[in-house]
Structure formats: structure tokens, C-alpha cells
Amino acid sequence: SSSSSSSSSGSPSPSISPSSHGSHVASDTGDGGECLCVFDVDRVLTGKQGEAASCPGNQEKPGTRDAAYTGGTLVVSPLGQRIHSTFCSRCKRSVVSSGFLTGDGSIERQQMLDMLGGPMATLSTVWSGPDTIISPLVVGAVDGRKQQTVRKIVDWFKGHRTLNIAPSEVYFFDDRGDNVLPFNGTGYNARQVSCKSRETGIGLCGATPDEGVKEK
């Protein structure tokens, strides 16, 4: 794996739009300090659909569809199951996915929010598109430009939740190197994960908790 001081994701579908549904939660610094962990979703918090049996620690979620890539039943990676076991448990949490997490109102979106730690960790249950950031839960982000989305999320926390998060306390995790490298020079910390299992440039089984480290 590599890091920078860089998503696996499904192909965006024009028939699925970001959702502005949900609610905002007032800031409560009692749950997490002024740091932020930002996760890609597909093949980071999730693993390849249909491959749970060959990915130790992965957990299939029967009845929950994951439309990323070729689609199938949602499979949650070890990191996705245990974000709370990493240093990110002390930080606010966010997702920046170039996929759409199976669309507005999907069970997958609710499960991702729960995996992040719920609204106390994200301070919102609203989903944003990449252009107008109205929450830290972003779908449809452009690969190679996620650093711009992260900057908008940091600005959102400052402007709408009065949380000042220093660039050095922002940690981004993605399975694609071409999403990590553009973070060079931003002041943010970016780390490529899902390095133990790969499938043609993207993660296979997803990330593991030992990859969710506070590395600068």
C-alpha cells in the first residue's frame, strides 16, 4: 500500500441521483475530536459481491443489494465492520464514493451510515452529490478529484457544524492509487488500502482494520 501528504466504486448510473433526504445533527464534540476520517466505499468498506467465502472476515448481507460494478448482494469488508476499532472512532467520519450506493433510499446507504457510526459520527444523514456539498456523505464523486470533494466536506463541517478540522487531521482511505496521489500537496493525509487483495487496479476483498492507521 502507499500513502500521500488517494475508489473503488461502481460506474455512476444516470438514472440514480444523490439524495437530499435525511436530517442534520447538531455538533457534539463529546463523540470524536477535531479530526476527520474519509472513506471510499466500494472495495474499501465493501468487498466484491459473491466472493465473501474467499475473503476471510468478509460478511455478506443477505437481502441488501450493492449495485457497484457487476452488482450483487452487499459484502462488508473487515474494516467496514470494525471502523470503531481504529483511531477513527475518535474522529468525525465521512464517505466519498464515485458510485451511488444503489441509489436514493437504499438499504445499502443506511447500512453504510450505520457502519460509520451513525449520525453522531457524521453529524448528518443527508446524502450529497459532488457539486453541491450539503453533508459529509457524498456519492457520485469524480475519481482523481476526490481531494476537491474532501476540501468541500471540511468546509461544510466548519460552516455548518462549527468544527475547525486542520488539514493535517484529515485522513482519506481509498483502494485506488489514482485517487490517493492527487492528495499530494493538499495538506491532507491519504492512504491506499485494500492492498492485500487486488483485482485489476482496484481492491477485491476490501480494507482491513490494520490499514486504517493514523499515518502522516
Buried (B, 14 or more C-beta within 10 A) or exposed (E): BEBBBBBBBBEBEEEBBBBEEBEBBEBEEEBBEBBBBBBBBBBBBBBBBEBBEEBEBBBBBEEBBBBBBEEBBBBBBBBBBBBEEBEBBEBBBBBBBBBBBBBBEBBBBBBBBEBBBBBBBBBBBBBBBBEEBBBBBBBBBBBBEBBBBBBBBBEBBEEBBEBEBEBEBBBBBBBBBBBBBBBEEBEBBBBBBBBBBEBEEBBBBBBBBEBBBBEE
